[in-house]
Amino acid sequence: MCEDNVTTTPRATAANQPGGNVEVVADVFTDDALSESDAVSTASVTSSILEYRVENGRTYHKYKDGKYWAPNDERENERLDLVHHLYLRTFDGHLGTAPPNRENSKVGRVLDVGTGTGIWAMDFGDDHPEAEVIGVDLSASQPQFVPPNVLFQIDDVEESWTFSQPFDYIHSRMMKGSIRDWKKFLEQCYENLNPGGYLELNDVDLFPVSDDDTLKDDGSLLKVFRLFLEALEKLGSSFDSQSTRLKEMLAEVGFEDIQVLQSKWPTNSWPKHAKFKAIGHWNHENLAPNLDGILMAPLTRALGWEKNAVHLLAMEARKELGDKNVHAYFNV
């Protein structure tokens, strides 16, 4: 994960998270309107869509089986909602950095790419009753009862988009490792935005870093993410190969006013700064209990690991993840 929170106008604008070059100091520790022809490539929520693959004690999406590496069960849904909380803390209570998230802003059609549990789309719909919000994902993990201006669709955003009308704001979050052709994805975003519309891409770097060399290169935490990256590349996806060029690709596609904002998610509550201490606490809760689920499918499918070996690897990484003497963080 690399070219983080990007907001753009196209005719759009691209932006990242607030914070600029944030120094984190350690605390001291001793369609809706789809036509019938369009609907052919867009799966409705039928029994076939609701079928899941059960693997190593977790469930995974059946639609486009194997394309996405993370589980889609209740444990993963709880983690995704926690990630939503992390972004709210990062953005000081806002749902994003693009102008449609500003107080008293008005917006028409909104698309949430990779909507997951639908929590962002529902929150945005509640905040903007004037908006028409569509959330798209491979899994039917969204609740049945949603705000009247929010609609969920099961679809693959890497196929040709089938929306009958363009959008004023496209929101995409945590899609690194899922998008295989970023240039095509950005082109479809551009083509489906109204003139002056906004695209916002929010994501997290794959590899943690430290400013004081307390995160060791030969440690278990970096080992985990190197293996994770190797597995994803074998599965056809990557966090880094294309996503490091996002700003350049946005300009090539035609986006204007591209802004890249950065913040940091510490690995635990080691920072002194109250905001980052809290973010670190919740990021530890996001990762530590869920490393096994994050690693399981990529390592067993692509690298041939056994289930128990993945659990042991995750256990070792959790020790370093929770060590307050390791002042590591993820760029966001």
C-alpha positions as CSV (number, residue, x, y, z in Angstrom):
1,M,0.0,0.0,0.0
2,C,1.7,3.2,-1.0
3,E,0.3,6.2,-2.8
4,D,-2.2,6.9,-0.1
5,N,-5.1,9.1,0.4
6,V,-5.4,10.8,-3.0
7,T,-8.1,13.3,-3.8
8,T,-8.5,14.4,-7.4
9,T,-10.7,16.5,-9.6
10,P,-11.0,15.6,-13.3
11,R,-11.7,17.3,-15.0
12,A,-11.2,15.8,-11.2
13,T,-8.9,16.1,-8.1
14,A,-7.0,13.5,-6.0
15,A,-6.1,13.6,-2.3
16,N,-4.5,11.7,0.7
17,Q,-4.8,11.9,4.4
18,P,-4.3,14.9,6.5
19,G,-1.2,15.4,8.5
20,G,1.6,16.3,6.1
21,N,4.9,15.1,7.4
22,V,3.7,14.1,10.8
23,E,6.3,13.5,13.4
24,V,5.2,10.8,15.8
25,V,7.2,10.8,19.1
26,A,7.5,7.7,21.3
27,D,6.0,7.8,24.7
28,V,8.3,6.7,27.5
29,F,7.7,3.1,28.5
30,T,10.3,1.3,31.8
31,D,-28.0,1.7,-10.3
32,D,-29.7,1.9,-9.1
33,A,-30.8,2.5,-12.7
34,L,-29.1,-0.3,-14.6
35,S,-30.5,-1.3,-18.0
36,E,-31.3,-5.0,-18.7
37,S,-28.3,-5.4,-20.9
38,D,-26.1,-3.8,-18.2
39,A,-27.5,-6.1,-15.6
40,V,-26.0,-9.1,-17.4
41,S,-22.5,-8.3,-16.0
42,T,-23.8,-7.1,-12.6
43,A,-24.8,-9.8,-10.2
44,S,-27.9,-9.3,-8.1
45,V,-27.9,-10.5,-4.5
46,T,-29.2,-14.0,-5.3
47,S,-28.5,-17.4,-3.5
48,S,-25.4,-17.9,-5.8
49,I,-23.9,-14.6,-4.6
50,L,-24.5,-15.5,-1.0
51,E,-22.6,-18.8,-1.3
52,Y,-19.2,-18.7,0.4
53,R,-16.1,-20.8,0.2
54,V,-15.1,-22.3,3.6
55,E,-11.4,-22.7,3.9
56,N,-9.1,-23.2,7.0
57,G,-11.9,-22.3,9.3
58,R,-12.8,-19.0,7.5
59,T,-15.3,-18.1,4.8
60,Y,-14.4,-16.3,1.5
61,H,-16.5,-14.8,-1.3
62,K,-17.8,-17.3,-3.9
63,Y,-18.5,-14.7,-6.6
64,K,-15.3,-14.4,-8.6
65,D,-13.9,-17.1,-6.4
66,G,-10.3,-16.6,-5.2
67,K,-9.9,-13.1,-6.6
68,Y,-9.8,-11.4,-3.2
69,W,-7.6,-12.8,-0.4
70,A,-9.4,-11.7,2.8
71,P,-12.2,-13.6,4.5
72,N,-15.7,-12.2,4.4
73,D,-17.0,-13.7,7.7
74,E,-18.1,-11.9,10.9
75,R,-14.6,-11.6,12.3
76,E,-13.4,-9.9,9.1
77,N,-16.5,-7.6,9.0
78,E,-15.7,-6.5,12.6
79,R,-12.2,-5.7,11.5
80,L,-13.4,-3.7,8.5
81,D,-15.6,-1.6,10.8
82,L,-12.6,-1.0,13.0
83,V,-10.7,0.2,10.0
84,H,-13.5,2.7,9.4
85,H,-13.1,3.9,13.0
86,L,-9.3,4.3,12.3
87,Y,-10.0,6.5,9.3
88,L,-12.5,8.6,11.2
89,R,-9.8,9.2,13.9
90,T,-7.3,10.0,11.2
91,F,-9.6,12.5,9.5
92,D,-10.7,14.1,12.8
93,G,-14.2,12.7,12.5
94,H,-14.7,13.3,8.8
95,L,-15.5,10.5,6.3
96,G,-12.8,11.7,3.9
97,T,-10.7,14.7,2.8
98,A,-12.4,15.5,-0.5
99,P,-14.7,18.6,-0.6
100,P,-17.9,16.6,-0.5
101,N,-17.0,15.7,3.1
102,R,-16.9,19.3,4.3
103,E,-19.6,20.6,6.5
104,N,-22.7,21.8,4.7
105,S,-21.5,20.4,1.4
106,K,-24.0,19.0,-1.1
107,V,-23.4,16.2,-3.5
108,G,-25.4,14.2,-6.0
109,R,-24.3,10.7,-7.0
110,V,-21.7,8.9,-4.9
111,L,-19.9,5.6,-5.5
112,D,-18.1,3.7,-2.8
113,V,-15.7,1.2,-4.3
114,G,-14.9,-1.9,-2.3
115,T,-17.6,-1.0,0.2
116,G,-17.1,-4.0,2.4
117,T,-19.6,-3.9,5.2
118,G,-21.1,-0.7,3.7
119,I,-20.4,1.3,6.8
120,W,-18.8,4.2,5.0
121,A,-21.6,4.4,2.4
122,M,-24.3,4.3,5.1
123,D,-22.6,7.0,7.2
124,F,-22.2,9.2,4.1
125,G,-25.8,8.6,3.1
126,D,-26.9,9.6,6.6
127,D,-24.8,12.7,6.5
128,H,-26.0,13.6,3.0
129,P,-29.7,12.8,2.6
130,E,-29.6,14.7,-0.7
131,A,-27.1,12.2,-2.2
132,E,-27.6,8.9,-4.0
133,V,-25.0,6.5,-2.7
134,I,-24.0,3.2,-4.3
135,G,-21.6,0.8,-2.7
136,V,-20.0,-2.0,-4.7
137,D,-18.2,-5.1,-3.5
138,L,-17.5,-8.7,-4.4
139,S,-19.1,-9.9,-1.2
140,A,-22.6,-9.5,0.1
141,S,-21.5,-8.4,3.5
142,Q,-23.8,-5.4,3.9
143,P,-26.8,-5.2,6.2
144,Q,-30.3,-5.6,4.9
145,F,-31.7,-2.4,6.4
146,V,-29.9,0.7,5.1
147,P,-30.7,4.4,4.6
148,P,-33.2,5.0,1.8
149,N,-30.6,6.8,-0.3
150,V,-28.1,4.0,-0.2
151,L,-27.9,1.0,-2.6
152,F,-25.5,-1.9,-2.6
153,Q,-24.4,-4.0,-5.6
154,I,-22.3,-7.1,-5.9
155,D,-19.9,-6.6,-8.8
156,D,-16.3,-6.6,-9.9
157,V,-14.9,-3.1,-10.4
158,E,-12.2,-4.4,-12.6
159,E,-14.7,-5.4,-15.3
160,S,-16.5,-2.8,-17.5
161,W,-18.6,-0.5,-15.3
162,T,-22.3,-0.7,-15.9
163,F,-23.6,2.5,-14.3
164,S,-26.1,4.4,-16.3
165,Q,-25.1,7.8,-15.0
166,P,-21.8,9.4,-13.9
167,F,-20.9,10.3,-10.3
168,D,-19.9,13.5,-8.5
169,Y,-17.7,11.7,-6.0
170,I,-16.0,8.3,-6.1
171,H,-14.6,7.0,-2.8
172,S,-12.1,4.1,-2.7
173,R,-10.5,2.7,0.4
174,M,-8.1,-0.1,1.1
175,M,-8.0,-1.4,-2.5
176,K,-4.3,-2.0,-2.8
177,G,-3.8,-5.7,-3.1
178,S,-7.2,-6.0,-4.8
179,I,-6.8,-4.0,-8.0
180,R,-4.7,-5.7,-10.6
181,D,-4.7,-3.0,-13.2
182,W,-4.6,0.4,-11.6
183,K,-4.4,2.3,-14.8
184,K,-7.6,0.7,-16.1
185,F,-9.3,1.3,-12.7
186,L,-8.4,4.9,-12.7
187,E,-9.5,5.3,-16.3
188,Q,-13.0,3.9,-15.4
189,C,-13.2,6.2,-12.4
190,Y,-12.4,9.2,-14.7
191,E,-14.9,8.1,-17.3
192,N,-17.6,7.8,-14.7
193,L,-17.1,11.1,-13.0
194,N,-19.0,14.3,-13.9
195,P,-16.9,17.3,-14.9
196,G,-15.5,18.8,-11.6
197,G,-16.2,15.5,-9.7
198,Y,-13.9,14.1,-7.1
199,L,-12.0,10.8,-6.8
200,E,-10.6,10.0,-3.3
201,L,-8.2,7.0,-2.8
202,N,-7.4,6.1,0.8
203,D,-4.9,3.4,1.6
204,V,-2.1,2.2,3.8
205,D,1.5,1.3,3.0
206,L,2.2,-2.4,3.2
207,F,5.5,-2.2,5.1
208,P,5.8,-0.5,8.5
209,V,8.8,1.7,9.1
210,S,10.5,3.4,12.0
211,D,12.4,6.7,12.3
212,D,14.8,5.5,15.0
213,D,15.7,2.1,13.7
214,T,13.8,0.2,16.4
215,L,12.1,-1.8,13.7
216,K,14.7,-4.3,12.7
217,D,15.0,-5.5,9.1
218,D,15.4,-9.1,10.1
219,G,12.5,-9.0,12.6
220,S,9.3,-11.1,12.4
221,L,7.0,-8.1,11.5
222,L,8.8,-7.2,8.2
223,K,9.2,-10.9,7.5
224,V,5.4,-11.4,7.6
225,F,4.7,-8.6,5.1
226,R,7.4,-9.7,2.8
227,L,5.8,-13.1,2.6
228,F,2.4,-11.5,2.2
229,L,3.6,-9.5,-0.7
230,E,5.3,-12.5,-2.3
231,A,2.1,-14.5,-2.1
232,L,-0.1,-11.7,-3.5
233,E,2.3,-11.3,-6.5
234,K,2.0,-15.0,-7.2
235,L,-1.8,-14.6,-7.0
236,G,-1.7,-11.8,-9.6
237,S,-2.1,-8.8,-7.3
238,S,0.5,-6.6,-5.6
239,F,0.5,-3.7,-3.2
240,D,3.5,-2.0,-4.6
241,S,4.2,-2.6,-8.3
242,Q,1.7,-0.2,-9.7
243,S,0.3,1.6,-6.7
244,T,3.6,3.4,-6.1
245,R,2.9,5.3,-9.4
246,L,-0.7,6.4,-8.5
247,K,0.0,10.1,-8.6
248,E,1.7,9.8,-12.0
249,M,-1.1,7.6,-13.4
250,L,-3.8,9.9,-12.2
251,A,-2.2,12.7,-14.2
252,E,-1.8,10.5,-17.2
253,V,-5.5,9.6,-17.1
254,G,-6.5,13.2,-17.0
255,F,-7.1,14.1,-13.4
256,E,-6.2,17.6,-12.2
257,D,-5.5,19.3,-8.9
258,I,-4.0,16.0,-7.5
259,Q,-3.3,16.2,-3.8
260,V,-1.4,13.6,-1.8
261,L,-1.8,13.9,2.0
262,Q,-0.2,11.6,4.5
263,S,-0.7,10.5,8.1
264,K,0.6,7.6,10.2
265,W,-0.9,4.6,11.9
266,P,1.5,3.4,14.7
267,T,1.7,-0.3,15.4
268,N,0.6,0.1,19.0
269,S,0.1,2.9,21.6
270,W,3.8,3.8,21.7
271,P,3.5,7.5,20.7
272,K,3.3,10.4,23.2
273,H,0.9,12.4,21.0
274,A,-2.7,11.6,22.2
275,K,-4.1,11.4,18.7
276,F,-1.5,8.9,17.5
277,K,-1.4,7.0,20.8
278,A,-5.2,6.3,20.3
279,I,-4.7,5.5,16.6
280,G,-1.9,3.1,17.5
281,H,-4.1,1.4,20.1
282,W,-6.8,0.8,17.6
283,N,-4.4,-0.2,14.8
284,H,-3.0,-2.8,17.1
285,E,-6.5,-4.1,17.7
286,N,-7.0,-4.1,13.9
287,L,-3.9,-6.1,13.2
288,A,-2.9,-8.3,16.1
289,P,-6.0,-10.5,16.5
290,N,-6.4,-10.6,12.7
291,L,-3.0,-11.4,11.3
292,D,-3.9,-15.1,10.9
293,G,-6.9,-14.2,8.8
294,I,-5.0,-11.7,6.7
295,L,-2.2,-14.1,6.0
296,M,-4.1,-17.4,5.7
297,A,-5.4,-17.5,2.2
298,P,-2.4,-15.9,0.5
299,L,0.2,-18.1,2.2
300,T,-1.7,-21.3,1.9
301,R,-2.9,-20.8,-1.7
302,A,0.2,-19.2,-3.2
303,L,3.1,-20.4,-1.1
304,G,1.9,-23.8,0.0
305,W,2.0,-23.1,3.7
306,E,0.2,-25.3,6.2
307,K,-2.5,-23.7,8.4
308,N,-0.5,-24.3,11.6
309,A,2.6,-22.7,10.2
310,V,0.6,-19.6,9.4
311,H,-0.6,-19.4,12.9
312,L,2.9,-19.7,14.3
313,L,4.2,-17.0,11.9
314,A,1.4,-14.7,13.0
315,M,2.1,-15.4,16.7
316,E,5.8,-14.4,16.3
317,A,4.8,-11.2,14.4
318,R,2.3,-10.3,17.2
319,K,5.1,-10.0,19.7
320,E,6.9,-7.3,17.7
321,L,3.6,-5.7,16.8
322,G,2.8,-5.2,20.5
323,D,6.3,-4.2,21.6
324,K,6.2,-0.5,22.7
325,N,10.0,-0.3,22.3
326,V,9.5,-0.8,18.6
327,H,8.5,2.6,17.3
328,A,7.0,1.5,14.0
329,Y,4.2,2.9,12.0
330,F,2.4,2.5,8.6
331,N,2.3,5.5,6.3
332,V,-1.3,6.2,5.4
